[in-house]
Amino acid sequence: MTGASPTVWGAVAGAVLALTALAFGFWGMVLVAALGAIGGLVGAAVSGRINLRAAVDAARGRRVG
């Protein structure tokens, strides 16, 4: 699924979260979603797709540029 569209990835993510909610309840699903988001951010930072330092500076109200 390397060339899959964002719609397909969204559907897969929704299905995984739905199955997680059925298996582990609401808080288990929240944990899976949070850890997935953290993993996605770490992966994007490692691959160079996002600049975490600039994002943190922007969140703190510092000028990015």
Buried (B, 14 or more C-beta within 10 A) or exposed (E): EEEEEEEEEEEEEEEBBEEBBEEEEEEEBBEBBEEBEEEEBEEEBEEEEBEEEEEEBEEEEEEEE
